[in-house]
Amino acid sequence: MKHAPATTQRSQIPTHAAILPSMDILKGKTAIVTGAASGIGRASAMLFAAEGAAVLALDRAVEVQATAAAIRSAGGQAIAVVADSSAEQDVADAVATVLQEFGGLDVCFANAGISGGLVPFFEETAERWREVLNINLIGTFLLAKHAAMHMVTRKRGSIICTASVAGLRSGAGGIPYSASKAGVISMVQTLANQLTGTGVRINAVCPGLIESGMTQPIFERARERGTENKIGQLNPLQRYGVPQEIAQAALFLASDAASYVNGQAIAVDGGLSSSHPIVIGRR
Ligand SMILES: NC(=O)c1ccc[n+]([C@@H]2O[C@H](COP(=O)([O-])OP(=O)(O)OC[C@H]3O[C@@H](n4cnc5c(N)ncnc54)[C@H](O)[C@@H]3O)[C@@H](O)[C@H]2O)c1
């Protein structure tokens, strides 16, 4: 079988990744989305709202207000909260706000994260480990905990956590980042079992390379060098992804269509994590 040459063109990204007609998949539901000022979180908050959910969009960046404003101007329901997703009081307050403003909590997307950079082994520091684990893993735990404390009383709810292909195997992130994302996957498995009998589901989504705020430097460097068409060539789809493609997976996990999906880590990565490294044409 002949393989097409590796090129990533924006035109290869299906338009339905960005635009699908609303089917009211989350009609009547309420959701919290963290990291909602940018990238995957922003796209998910917008998609959840377009599918009928009332959304609390949380981010430490004030730009989260623009996400909520965009939802409202499109006719949706949203409030913005500027807060630190790794601070327990901020998280507890956000859950209390969504209960007070929207009367319940059905969906929680713990998505905020930082990369920590690609620091070589011997230059890595304990401070950076603490910062990355604090936001990516402990912050995710805190939102899952405070959301679940409410959800178990109603015997339903869906918690989604953003992990990464970096949590599945090496080569996609720095040392603390990759460990934090493996931790998210492990935590999701453990919490699914801790929540036995409650009716609350918890899953992780593992994005591959997505163009977002976090990966902007990669894209900018490639565009400067004229090598943008090489980005993402390592996966079988031979392209990078866009935030809406992760938002669609989160929407599925949030929805009743995923009613029997629990304790899983679902890769959305163009097939990147499906293979051992190979050199195409040399098999
Ligand atoms: N972009 C990728 O290729 C990729 C791949 C795998 C996983 N991810 C994960 O996806 C998630 C979303 O990242 P993104 O790619 O959309 O990047 P992004 O930088 O565009 O968005 C991340 C958002 O999280 C917010 N945030 C960070 N720390 C926070 C804190 N303590 N409190 C509140 N908000 C905070 C940031 O302000 C930002 O708005 C992250 O968990 C990231 O690790 C991204």
PDBQT file of the ligand as one rigid body, heavy atoms in Angstrom, charges set to zero:
ROOT
HETATM    1  N1  LIG A 301      -2.611  21.311  22.889  1.00  0.00    +0.000 N 
HETATM    2  C1  LIG A 301      -2.203  20.062  22.903  1.00  0.00    +0.000 C 
HETATM    3  O1  LIG A 301      -1.533  19.589  21.964  1.00  0.00    +0.000 OA
HETATM    4  C2  LIG A 301      -2.555  19.182  24.078  1.00  0.00    +0.000 A 
HETATM    5  C3  LIG A 301      -2.260  17.819  23.962  1.00  0.00    +0.000 A 
HETATM    6  C4  LIG A 301      -2.585  16.982  25.024  1.00  0.00    +0.000 A 
HETATM    7  C5  LIG A 301      -3.205  17.507  26.148  1.00  0.00    +0.000 A 
HETATM    8  N2  LIG A 301      -3.474  18.847  26.230  1.00  0.00    +0.000 N 
HETATM    9  C6  LIG A 301      -4.120  19.325  27.448  1.00  0.00    +0.000 C 
HETATM   10  O2  LIG A 301      -5.288  20.035  27.109  1.00  0.00    +0.000 OA
HETATM   11  C7  LIG A 301      -5.630  20.914  28.183  1.00  0.00    +0.000 C 
HETATM   12  C8  LIG A 301      -5.986  22.245  27.614  1.00  0.00    +0.000 C 
HETATM   13  O3  LIG A 301      -4.829  22.841  27.047  1.00  0.00    +0.000 OA
HETATM   14  P1  LIG A 301      -4.841  23.621  25.660  1.00  0.00    +0.000 P 
HETATM   15  O4  LIG A 301      -4.077  22.819  24.710  1.00  0.00    +0.000 OA
HETATM   16  O5  LIG A 301      -6.216  24.029  25.317  1.00  0.00    +0.000 OA
HETATM   17  O6  LIG A 301      -3.907  24.859  26.047  1.00  0.00    +0.000 OA
HETATM   18  P2  LIG A 301      -4.259  26.380  26.323  1.00  0.00    +0.000 P 
HETATM   19  O7  LIG A 301      -3.008  26.950  26.882  1.00  0.00    +0.000 OA
HETATM   20  O8  LIG A 301      -4.830  27.001  25.101  1.00  0.00    +0.000 OA
HETATM   21  O9  LIG A 301      -5.389  26.343  27.442  1.00  0.00    +0.000 OA
HETATM   22  C9  LIG A 301      -5.117  26.019  28.776  1.00  0.00    +0.000 C 
HETATM   23  C10 LIG A 301      -5.908  26.953  29.668  1.00  0.00    +0.000 C 
HETATM   24  O10 LIG A 301      -5.758  26.522  31.029  1.00  0.00    +0.000 OA
HETATM   25  C11 LIG A 301      -5.661  27.696  31.837  1.00  0.00    +0.000 C 
HETATM   26  N3  LIG A 301      -5.023  27.391  33.106  1.00  0.00    +0.000 N 
HETATM   27  C12 LIG A 301      -3.764  26.937  33.321  1.00  0.00    +0.000 A 
HETATM   28  N4  LIG A 301      -3.538  26.816  34.638  1.00  0.00    +0.000 NA
HETATM   29  C13 LIG A 301      -4.672  27.211  35.277  1.00  0.00    +0.000 A 
HETATM   30  C14 LIG A 301      -5.056  27.324  36.649  1.00  0.00    +0.000 A 
HETATM   31  N5  LIG A 301      -4.224  27.009  37.661  1.00  0.00    +0.000 N 
HETATM   32  N6  LIG A 301      -6.300  27.750  36.927  1.00  0.00    +0.000 NA
HETATM   33  C15 LIG A 301      -7.160  28.095  35.943  1.00  0.00    +0.000 A 
HETATM   34  N7  LIG A 301      -6.844  28.026  34.632  1.00  0.00    +0.000 NA
HETATM   35  C16 LIG A 301      -5.622  27.587  34.307  1.00  0.00    +0.000 A 
HETATM   36  C17 LIG A 301      -4.841  28.662  30.983  1.00  0.00    +0.000 C 
HETATM   37  O11 LIG A 301      -4.988  30.007  31.430  1.00  0.00    +0.000 OA
HETATM   38  C18 LIG A 301      -5.408  28.402  29.587  1.00  0.00    +0.000 C 
HETATM   39  O12 LIG A 301      -6.477  29.280  29.295  1.00  0.00    +0.000 OA
HETATM   40  C19 LIG A 301      -4.427  20.905  29.121  1.00  0.00    +0.000 C 
HETATM   41  O13 LIG A 301      -4.706  20.092  30.238  1.00  0.00    +0.000 OA
HETATM   42  C20 LIG A 301      -3.331  20.305  28.276  1.00  0.00    +0.000 C 
HETATM   43  O14 LIG A 301      -2.347  19.690  29.055  1.00  0.00    +0.000 OA
HETATM   44  C21 LIG A 301      -3.162  19.689  25.215  1.00  0.00    +0.000 A 
ENDROOT
TORSDOF 0
